[in-house]
Amino acid sequence: MSKYVLDSDYDYDFSLLALSAHIPDYKISIEINHLLGINLGRDTPIELSNKSIKTSLLFSCFSFIDEEEQTDFVLLSNKSSNTVSSTVKEAPTLFKDERTDVKFLLVPELTQADYLLMIKADNHTELANDIQNKLKTINFVLSVQNINPETLSSKKNLII
């Protein structure tokens, strides 16, 4: 009997900007809309499950497709919108099951990033550099980094 193997290599042909801004997701979405002249709209949250926790993690998602320019913009929250109860195992305490509420990261390697902006286009590299410079002008944006998605170990979380 012959065996079939599914080749599931995903092409990460997009630019990824990591933003650090301590404001709610809808406010950063509004600012990006004004700055870039686009219309990011709220989508259904990205839902991830983890073996160690029972509840699914939810990450807010905003998207816009510019059909004229053939460009897709996706704004993702890097921190889960729901908190999950987790057992603390750091230091011994008087209580055996000390539980805390924890927010998980979509891309754990980017601990300082609050939001991730994915740009999918033919000229996404040049476009990302231009957008990165524009985002730096927003007062409440603390930092913007251009990240190569291929270098991330949790890059599979970005397949949406």
Secondary structure, DSSP 4 states (H G I P E B T S, - for coil): -------------SEEEEEE--S-HHHHHHHHHHHHT---EE-PPEEE--TT-SSPEEE-EEEEEETTTTEEEEEEESB-SS-EEEE--SS--SSSS-EEEEPPBSSTT-TT-SEEEEEESTTHHHHHHHHHHHHTTSTT--EEEEE-GGG-TTGGGG--
